């Protein structure tokens, strides 16, 4: 069991949905247990915004927010019914579903572009993807960045076997990099403020996976196929409220930091606000005109082809419908 999974499991066990009809006229509310993608950083704080601003309450839902511990763990907890909804990286979800046939489905996109990256510091000999060959990268075992790395490496012309991943707990990553014990770490692009704070003035070097594999989605909202089929109205009400929180968060980054600090006092409000500011163009990229959360079937088909060509999933293992409930995603 990965670090933190036991805590997540214990909390998530009591946070399952009632699966009600969605009729809130009597004042009763449905219950949803929600897992963030990873911890309680600013990048995931839009869930707390939706909570604080009453968006979940307006939707007739009581939501218990529990810190997630990475895509694979989130998927397994949701698939097992130990959490109702979670957030997970779409590429890592596709790879995991192809391998393990987990009964989960995406119902909205948080990021229209992937946030996955390798982060180093100036002076460490990494300025471009080709420089990763022979380097040591720290990350949590089974993390999104590690699962996706072979796809990125192929696009960069780097032999993934030439890069050594060493396991480390997420809180330790910034200091491992700052102290020079590793050459780089797996991180989301929005982690730059956190890394530079730990490095005490040194500038981060960020190598985004999306620069070389631009069609990838970032995080998506996932639920079990069972809940999506049994109570699609509840899933849509929850997703609508969560995305309303996301939209508010990227428009009010300073307010987001204060809200996160209220719910998670150990977090730095300034760093959280900086993270959500960096995340905004991934939620609404230049030229994007669709609704928040939109997922396009043809693009999913192309992503599956990219993963197949890279050897990350077997040929014919996935169709778009295996990964996304298109009837539940926000429509243009």
C-alpha positions as CSV (number, residue, x, y, z in Angstrom):
1,X,0.0,0.0,0.0
2,X,1.4,3.4,-1.0
3,X,2.0,6.1,1.6
4,X,-1.2,7.7,2.7
5,X,-3.5,5.2,1.1
6,X,-4.6,3.7,4.4
7,X,-5.7,7.1,5.6
8,X,-7.5,7.8,2.3
9,X,-9.2,4.4,2.5
10,X,-10.4,4.9,6.0
11,X,-11.9,8.3,5.4
12,X,-13.3,7.4,2.0
13,X,-15.1,4.4,3.4
14,X,-17.5,6.7,5.3
15,X,-17.9,9.1,2.4
16,X,-20.0,7.0,-0.1
17,X,-23.0,8.4,-1.9
18,X,-26.5,7.7,-0.9
19,X,-27.4,7.3,-4.5
20,X,-30.7,9.1,-4.0
21,X,-33.1,10.3,-6.6
22,X,-31.8,13.8,-6.6
23,X,-35.1,15.2,-5.3
24,X,-34.0,17.9,-2.8
25,X,-37.4,19.5,-2.3
26,X,-37.6,18.0,1.2
27,X,-34.4,19.5,2.2
28,X,-32.5,16.2,2.2
29,X,-29.2,16.0,0.3
30,X,-27.4,13.3,-1.5
31,X,-24.0,12.5,-0.2
32,X,-20.8,12.2,-2.3
33,X,-17.3,11.2,-1.2
34,X,-14.8,13.0,-3.4
35,X,-11.0,12.4,-3.8
36,X,-8.7,15.1,-4.9
37,X,-6.1,14.1,-7.5
38,X,-3.2,14.5,-5.1
39,X,-3.1,16.0,-1.7
40,X,-4.5,19.5,-0.9
41,X,-2.3,21.7,-3.1
42,X,-3.7,24.8,-4.8
43,X,-4.2,22.8,-8.1
44,X,-6.9,20.8,-6.4
45,X,-8.4,23.6,-4.2
46,X,-11.3,24.3,-6.6
47,X,-13.2,21.6,-4.8
48,X,-12.9,23.6,-1.5
49,X,-14.0,26.7,-3.5
50,X,-17.2,24.8,-4.6
51,X,-17.7,23.8,-1.0
52,X,-17.1,27.3,0.5
53,X,-19.2,29.1,-2.1
54,X,-22.2,26.8,-1.6
55,X,-22.1,25.3,-5.1
56,X,-22.4,21.8,-3.8
57,X,-25.2,22.8,-1.4
58,X,-27.1,24.5,-4.3
59,X,-26.9,21.2,-6.2
60,X,-28.4,19.4,-3.2
61,X,-25.3,17.5,-2.4
62,X,-23.2,17.1,0.8
63,X,-19.6,16.5,-0.3
64,X,-16.8,15.0,1.8
65,X,-13.5,16.0,0.3
66,X,-10.6,13.7,1.0
67,X,-7.0,14.1,-0.2
68,X,-6.2,11.6,-3.0
69,X,-2.8,10.0,-3.3
70,X,-2.3,9.8,-7.1
71,X,-4.2,8.6,-10.1
72,X,-3.8,4.8,-9.7
73,X,-4.9,4.9,-6.1
74,X,-7.8,7.2,-6.9
75,X,-9.0,4.9,-9.7
76,X,-8.8,1.8,-7.5
77,X,-10.8,3.4,-4.7
78,X,-13.5,4.7,-7.0
79,X,-13.7,1.4,-8.9
80,X,-14.1,-0.4,-5.5
81,X,-16.9,1.9,-4.4
82,X,-14.8,3.3,-1.5
83,X,-15.1,6.8,-3.0
84,X,-17.8,8.0,-5.3
85,X,-15.9,10.5,-7.5
86,X,-12.3,11.4,-7.9
87,X,-9.9,13.3,-10.1
88,X,-7.2,11.5,-12.1
89,X,-4.9,12.1,-15.0
90,X,-6.5,11.0,-18.2
91,X,-3.5,9.4,-19.8
92,X,-2.6,7.5,-16.7
93,X,-6.3,6.5,-16.5
94,X,-6.2,5.1,-20.0
95,X,-3.1,3.2,-19.4
96,X,-4.4,1.8,-16.1
97,X,-7.8,0.9,-17.4
98,X,-6.2,-0.9,-20.4
99,X,-4.0,-3.0,-18.0
100,X,-6.4,-3.6,-15.1
101,X,-9.9,-3.2,-16.7
102,X,-11.1,-1.0,-13.8
103,X,-14.8,-0.2,-14.1
104,X,-14.3,3.6,-14.0
105,X,-15.4,6.3,-16.4
106,X,-14.5,10.0,-17.0
107,X,-17.3,12.5,-16.9
108,X,-15.5,15.8,-17.3
109,X,-12.1,17.3,-18.1
110,X,-10.5,19.5,-15.5
111,X,-7.6,20.4,-17.9
112,X,-7.8,20.6,-21.6
113,X,-4.0,20.1,-21.7
114,X,-1.8,17.9,-19.6
115,X,0.1,19.4,-16.7
116,X,2.5,16.5,-16.3
117,X,6.2,17.5,-16.4
118,X,9.7,16.7,-15.2
119,X,11.1,19.6,-13.1
120,X,14.8,20.3,-12.5
121,X,16.8,23.4,-11.4
122,X,19.1,25.6,-13.3
123,X,22.6,24.3,-13.3
124,X,21.7,20.7,-13.0
125,X,22.5,19.9,-16.7
126,X,18.8,19.6,-17.8
127,X,17.6,22.2,-20.2
128,X,15.8,20.1,-22.8
129,X,14.2,16.6,-23.0
130,X,17.3,15.0,-24.5
131,X,19.2,15.9,-21.4
132,X,17.2,13.5,-19.3
133,X,19.1,10.5,-20.6
134,X,21.2,9.0,-17.8
135,X,19.6,11.2,-15.1
136,X,18.0,10.3,-11.8
137,X,14.4,11.4,-11.3
138,X,12.5,11.1,-8.0
139,X,8.7,10.6,-7.9
140,X,6.1,8.6,-6.0
141,X,5.9,5.0,-7.3
142,X,3.1,4.6,-9.8
143,X,2.7,8.4,-10.2
144,X,1.1,10.0,-13.2
145,X,4.4,11.3,-14.4
146,X,6.1,7.9,-14.1
147,X,3.3,6.0,-15.8
148,X,3.2,8.5,-18.6
149,X,7.0,8.9,-19.0
150,X,7.5,6.3,-21.7
151,X,5.1,8.1,-24.0
152,X,6.9,11.4,-23.4
153,X,10.3,9.8,-23.8
154,X,9.4,8.3,-27.2
155,X,8.2,11.7,-28.4
156,X,11.5,13.2,-27.1
157,X,13.7,10.5,-28.7
158,X,14.9,9.4,-25.3
159,X,15.2,5.7,-24.3
160,X,13.0,5.6,-21.2
161,X,15.3,2.8,-19.8
162,X,18.1,5.3,-19.7
163,X,16.3,7.4,-17.1
164,X,16.3,6.1,-13.5
165,X,13.1,6.7,-11.4
166,X,13.6,6.5,-7.7
167,X,10.7,6.3,-5.3
168,X,10.0,9.1,-2.9
169,X,7.1,10.4,-0.9
170,X,5.5,13.5,-2.4
171,X,6.4,15.9,0.5
172,X,10.0,14.9,0.1
173,X,10.3,15.7,-3.6
174,X,11.0,19.5,-3.5
175,X,13.8,19.0,-0.9
176,X,15.3,16.1,-2.7
177,X,15.7,18.3,-5.8
178,X,16.8,21.3,-3.9
179,X,19.5,19.3,-2.0
180,X,20.9,17.8,-5.2
181,X,20.1,14.2,-4.3
182,X,18.3,13.8,-7.6
183,X,18.5,15.5,-11.0
184,X,14.8,16.1,-11.4
185,X,11.4,15.2,-10.0
186,X,8.1,14.3,-11.4
187,X,5.7,17.2,-11.0
188,X,2.9,19.2,-12.5
189,X,3.8,22.4,-14.3
190,X,1.9,24.3,-11.7
191,X,4.4,23.1,-9.0
192,X,7.0,25.7,-10.0
193,X,6.2,28.1,-7.1
194,X,6.5,25.3,-4.6
195,X,9.8,24.0,-6.1
196,X,11.4,27.5,-6.3
197,X,10.3,28.2,-2.7
198,X,12.1,25.0,-1.5
199,X,15.2,25.8,-3.7
200,X,15.6,29.2,-2.1
201,X,16.0,31.4,-5.1
202,X,17.1,28.9,-7.7
203,X,15.0,28.8,-10.8
204,X,13.1,25.8,-11.9
205,X,13.5,24.2,-15.3
206,X,10.1,22.7,-16.4
207,X,9.8,20.2,-19.2
208,X,6.1,19.8,-19.8
209,X,4.9,16.5,-21.4
210,X,2.3,18.5,-23.3
211,X,5.0,20.3,-25.3
212,X,5.8,17.1,-27.2
213,X,2.4,15.3,-26.9
214,X,0.0,18.2,-27.2
215,X,-3.3,16.3,-27.6
216,X,-3.2,14.9,-24.1
217,X,-5.9,15.9,-21.6
218,X,-4.8,16.6,-18.1
219,X,-6.9,15.6,-15.1
220,X,-10.4,14.4,-15.5
221,X,-13.3,13.8,-13.1
222,X,-13.9,10.0,-12.8
223,X,-16.6,7.9,-11.2
224,X,-17.6,4.3,-11.2
225,X,-19.4,2.9,-14.2
226,X,-22.0,1.6,-11.8
227,X,-22.8,5.0,-10.3
228,X,-22.8,6.6,-13.7
229,X,-25.4,4.1,-14.9
230,X,-27.4,4.0,-11.7
231,X,-27.7,7.7,-11.0
232,X,-26.5,9.8,-13.9
233,X,-28.4,12.9,-12.7
234,X,-26.5,12.9,-9.4
235,X,-23.2,12.6,-11.3
236,X,-24.1,15.5,-13.5
237,X,-25.2,17.7,-10.6
238,X,-22.0,17.0,-8.8
239,X,-19.8,17.7,-11.9
240,X,-21.6,20.9,-12.7
241,X,-21.0,22.2,-9.1
242,X,-17.4,21.1,-9.1
243,X,-16.7,22.8,-12.5
244,X,-18.5,25.9,-11.2
245,X,-15.9,25.9,-8.4
246,X,-13.1,25.4,-10.9
247,X,-14.3,28.4,-13.0
248,X,-14.5,30.6,-10.0
249,X,-11.1,29.5,-8.8
250,X,-9.2,30.4,-11.9
251,X,-10.9,33.8,-12.0
252,X,-10.2,34.5,-8.3
253,X,-6.7,33.0,-7.5
254,X,-6.2,35.2,-4.5
255,X,-9.5,34.2,-3.0
256,X,-8.7,30.5,-3.7
257,X,-5.6,30.7,-1.5
258,X,-7.6,32.1,1.5
259,X,-10.3,29.4,1.1
260,X,-7.8,26.6,0.9
261,X,-6.0,28.0,4.0
262,X,-9.3,27.9,5.9
263,X,-9.9,24.2,5.2
264,X,-6.2,23.2,5.2
265,X,-4.3,25.5,7.6
266,X,-0.9,23.9,6.8
267,X,-1.1,25.1,3.2
268,X,0.5,28.4,1.9
269,X,-2.2,30.6,0.5
270,X,0.2,32.5,-1.7
271,X,1.7,29.3,-3.3
272,X,-1.9,28.0,-3.8
273,X,-2.9,31.2,-5.6
274,X,0.2,31.1,-7.8
275,X,-0.5,27.4,-8.7
276,X,-4.1,28.1,-9.8
277,X,-2.9,31.1,-11.8
278,X,-0.5,28.9,-13.7
279,X,-3.2,26.3,-14.1
280,X,-5.7,28.7,-15.8
281,X,-4.3,28.4,-19.3
282,X,-4.5,24.6,-19.1
283,X,-8.2,24.8,-18.0
284,X,-9.0,27.3,-20.7
285,X,-6.3,27.2,-23.4
286,X,-6.0,29.9,-26.0
287,X,-8.6,29.4,-28.6
288,X,-10.7,27.1,-26.5
289,X,-14.4,28.1,-26.8
290,X,-16.2,25.1,-25.3
291,X,-17.7,24.7,-21.8
292,X,-15.4,23.8,-18.9
293,X,-15.1,20.1,-18.7
294,X,-15.7,19.3,-22.3
295,X,-14.2,16.0,-23.7
296,X,-14.2,15.4,-27.4
297,X,-14.6,11.8,-28.6
298,X,-12.4,12.2,-31.7
299,X,-9.6,13.6,-29.5
300,X,-9.9,10.7,-27.1
301,X,-9.6,8.3,-30.1
302,X,-6.4,10.1,-31.2
303,X,-5.0,9.9,-27.7
304,X,-5.6,6.1,-27.7
305,X,-3.8,5.9,-31.0
306,X,-0.8,7.8,-29.5
307,X,-0.7,5.5,-26.5
308,X,-0.9,2.5,-28.8
309,X,1.9,3.7,-31.1
310,X,4.1,4.3,-28.0
311,X,3.4,0.8,-26.7
312,X,1.7,2.1,-23.6
313,X,-1.5,0.2,-24.3
314,X,-2.1,-2.9,-26.5
315,X,-3.6,-2.4,-30.0
316,X,-7.4,-2.7,-29.8
317,X,-7.5,-2.6,-26.0
318,X,-9.5,0.6,-25.7
319,X,-12.3,2.5,-27.4
320,X,-13.3,6.1,-26.4
321,X,-16.4,4.7,-24.8
322,X,-14.3,2.5,-22.5
323,X,-12.8,5.6,-20.9
324,X,-15.5,8.4,-21.1
325,X,-19.3,8.6,-20.6
326,X,-19.9,11.1,-23.3
327,X,-23.6,11.5,-22.4
328,X,-22.5,12.9,-19.0
329,X,-19.7,15.3,-20.1
330,X,-20.5,19.0,-20.6
331,X,-21.6,19.7,-24.2
332,X,-20.9,22.7,-26.4
